[in-house]
C-alpha cells in the first residue's frame, strides 16, 4: 500500500529551520502527525503562560550556588490579575518593597539580576546556566542579591533596581511563547533604573535557549552591553550592540 502522505518538493529546507514549512499533505488536509504536533505546541504555549514560577526551586538552586537571593511579588495578586492588568505587574506589592529596602546593600551594587516569570515561567530554567557563565566575567563588579520575581513585567526591574540602589538592573524574563518556542528567555538591561524608564532606555537580548541564542553567546553579548553601559552611563538606543565584532557568533542548534 502506498504512503497516503505526499511530501513537498522543498522538504529538504526543514533541516534549517524550526518553522512549520513543507509539512506535506494527505488528500486535501495536513497529515495527522503534523496536526497532532501543532496541537501539542499550542498546548505547550498555553501552559507556559499559565504555569507558576518555580520560586522555591530557583531560590534553593541559587543558594546552593552560593548566591544571595530573595523573592518578591508584583502588585498583581495572581495570574488572572497579572494577565488582565499589565500595569500591576510593573510595580511591587508593599511587602516586597519593604523587604528590598531592608536588603539594600551599604555599597550600591554595580548590577542586580532579576529572574522573573513574565509570560513564560518555563523560561526561567535558562536563567541559572546563563548566570553561571556571565558571573565569571564580572570579576571586580559588585553584584547585588539575585531577585526572583513573581507575576512580573519588564518594568518591575526599575522598581527593584531603584530600591536596591543598583547602577544597572538586568531582567531575565520569560517572553511571549510561540508555537516553536514556549520557553524563550528575554534579557532586558536598564542603566540607572527607576520607575518611569521607557523601553527606549533599555537593551534587549531575545530568544535565549539552547535551540535559539545559546547561553555562551547571550552571556558574551550581555557582558559587552553591561560594560558599555557602565562606560557611557546609559542604556537603550544610545548603546549599540557591537559584541559581534569581538567574538564569533555562536550557531543555533537546529532539530535533527
C-alpha positions in Angstrom: 0.0 0.0 0.0 1.4 3.4 -0.9 2.0 6.1 1.6 -1.0 8.4 1.8 1.1 11.4 2.8 2.5 13.3 -0.1 5.8 15.1 0.6 6.6 18.7 -0.5 9.4 19.0 -3.1 11.2 21.5 -0.8 11.0 19.4 2.4 14.8 19.4 2.5 14.6 23.0 3.8 13.1 21.8 7.1 16.7 20.9 8.2 17.5 24.6 8.5 14.5 25.9 10.5 12.0 25.0 13.2 9.3 26.9 11.3 6.4 24.8 10.1 7.2 24.5 6.4 6.9 21.7 3.9 4.5 19.7 6.0 3.2 17.6 3.2 -0.5 16.7 2.7 -2.8 13.8 3.0 -5.6 14.3 0.5 -6.8 17.8 0.9 -5.6 18.2 4.5 -2.4 18.1 6.6 -1.0 14.8 7.7 -2.4 13.6 11.0 1.0 13.6 12.6 1.5 17.3 11.8 -1.9 18.2 13.1 -1.1 16.5 16.4 2.3 18.2 16.6 0.6 21.6 16.1 -1.9 20.8 18.9 0.9 19.8 21.3 2.8 23.0 20.5 -0.3 25.1 21.1 -0.9 23.4 24.4 2.8 24.0 25.5 2.5 27.7 24.6 -0.7 28.0 26.7 0.8 26.1 29.6 3.9 28.4 29.5 1.7 31.4 30.1 -0.3 29.9 33.0 2.2 27.7 34.9 3.6 29.1 38.1 7.2 30.2 38.5 9.2 27.5 40.4 10.2 30.1 43.0 11.3 27.8 45.8 13.3 25.7 43.4 15.0 28.7 42.0 15.9 30.1 45.4 17.3 26.7 46.5 19.4 26.4 43.4 20.8 30.0 43.8 21.6 29.4 47.5 23.3 26.1 46.6 25.5 28.0 44.1 26.4 30.5 46.8 24.3 33.5 45.7 22.4 35.8 48.0 18.8 35.6 46.8 15.4 36.9 47.7 11.8 36.7 46.4 9.5 39.5 45.6 6.0 39.8 44.1 4.3 42.3 41.9 1.1 44.1 42.8 -0.8 41.5 40.7 -2.1 39.0 43.3 -2.4 36.1 40.9 -2.1 35.1 37.3 -5.6 36.2 36.4 -4.9 39.7 37.7 -1.5 39.7 36.0 -3.0 39.0 32.6 -5.8 41.4 32.9 -3.8 44.3 34.5 -0.3 44.6 33.0 0.2 47.8 34.9 0.0 45.9 38.2 2.9 43.6 37.0 5.1 46.7 36.7 5.1 47.6 40.4 5.9 45.8 43.6 3.5 45.0 46.4 4.1 46.7 49.7 5.7 43.6 51.4 8.2 43.3 48.6 9.1 47.0 48.7 9.8 46.6 52.5 11.9 43.5 52.0 14.0 45.1 49.3 14.6 48.2 51.4 15.7 46.0 54.3 18.1 44.1 52.0 19.6 47.2 50.4 23.4 46.9 50.4 25.6 49.5 52.1 27.6 49.9 48.9 25.5 50.4 45.7 25.6 47.3 43.5 27.0 47.7 40.0 24.3 45.3 38.8 21.3 43.5 40.1 19.8 40.4 38.3 16.1 39.6 38.4 14.7 36.2 37.4 11.1 36.7 36.5 8.2 34.7 35.1 6.9 37.1 32.6 4.7 35.4 30.0 6.6 32.1 30.2 7.5 30.7 33.6 9.2 27.7 32.0 11.9 30.1 30.5 13.3 30.6 34.0 15.1 27.3 33.5 17.6 29.1 31.3 18.4 31.9 33.8 20.8 30.0 36.1 23.0 28.4 33.5 23.3 31.8 31.8 24.3 33.5 35.1 26.9 30.8 35.8 28.7 31.8 32.6 28.2 35.6 33.0 29.2 36.0 36.6 32.7 34.5 35.9 33.2 37.5 33.6 32.1 40.1 36.2 35.2 39.9 38.4 35.5 43.2 40.3 31.8 44.0 39.9 29.6 44.4 43.0 26.7 42.1 42.2 23.6 42.6 44.4 21.3 39.9 45.6 19.6 37.9 42.8 15.9 38.6 42.9 13.2 36.1 42.0 10.1 38.0 40.9 6.6 36.6 40.5 3.8 38.0 38.3 6.4 40.4 36.8 6.6 42.6 33.8 9.8 44.0 32.4 9.4 47.4 34.1 9.3 45.8 37.5 13.0 45.7 37.3 13.1 49.5 37.5 11.4 49.4 40.9 13.6 46.6 42.1 16.8 48.3 40.9 15.9 51.6 42.4 15.1 50.2 45.9 18.4 48.3 46.0 20.3 51.3 44.8 21.7 49.4 41.7 23.6 51.2 39.0 22.2 48.7 36.4 19.4 46.1 36.5 19.1 43.0 34.3 15.7 41.3 33.9 15.8 37.7 32.9 12.2 37.2 32.0 10.0 34.7 30.0 9.0 36.0 26.6 5.6 35.6 25.0 5.6 32.0 23.9 5.4 31.0 20.3 4.4 27.7 18.6 8.0 26.6 18.3 9.5 28.4 21.4 7.4 28.1 24.6 10.4 28.6 26.8 12.2 31.6 25.3 14.1 33.8 27.8 14.4 37.6 27.2 17.1 39.8 28.8 16.4 43.5 29.5 19.2 45.8 30.6 18.5 49.2 32.1 21.1 51.7 33.3 20.2 53.8 36.4 16.9 52.0 36.9 14.0 54.0 38.4 10.2 53.9 37.9 9.2 55.7 34.7 12.0 54.4 32.5 10.8 53.7 28.9 11.6 50.8 26.6 13.8 53.1 24.5 16.1 53.3 27.6 16.6 49.5 27.7 18.6 47.0 25.7 17.1 43.7 24.8 18.6 40.3 24.0 15.9 37.9 22.9 15.3 34.1 22.3 17.8 32.8 24.8 17.5 29.0 24.9 19.5 26.1 23.6 17.5 26.0 20.4 17.9 29.7 19.9 20.6 32.1 21.2 22.9 29.8 23.3 24.0 30.7 26.8 27.6 31.4 25.9 26.6 33.8 23.1 24.0 35.5 25.3 26.4 35.9 28.2 29.0 37.4 25.8 26.5 39.9 24.4 25.2 40.9 27.9 28.7 41.3 29.3 29.5 43.6 26.4 26.4 45.7 27.0 26.9 45.9 30.7 30.5 47.2 30.3 29.3 49.6 27.6 26.5 51.0 29.8 28.9 51.5 32.7 31.4 53.3 30.4 28.8 55.5 28.7 26.4 56.0 31.6 23.4 55.0 29.6 21.5 52.1 28.1 18.9 51.9 25.3 19.1 53.4 21.9 22.3 55.2 22.7 24.1 51.9 23.5 24.9 49.8 20.4 25.4 46.1 20.4 28.7 45.6 18.6 29.5 42.4 20.5 29.7 40.5 17.3 32.9 42.4 16.5 34.7 40.9 19.5 33.7 37.2 19.3 32.4 34.9 16.6 28.6 34.3 16.5 27.5 31.0 18.1 25.5 28.8 15.8 22.0 28.0 16.9 21.2 24.3 17.4 18.6 23.0 15.0 16.4 19.9 15.3 17.6 16.8 13.6 
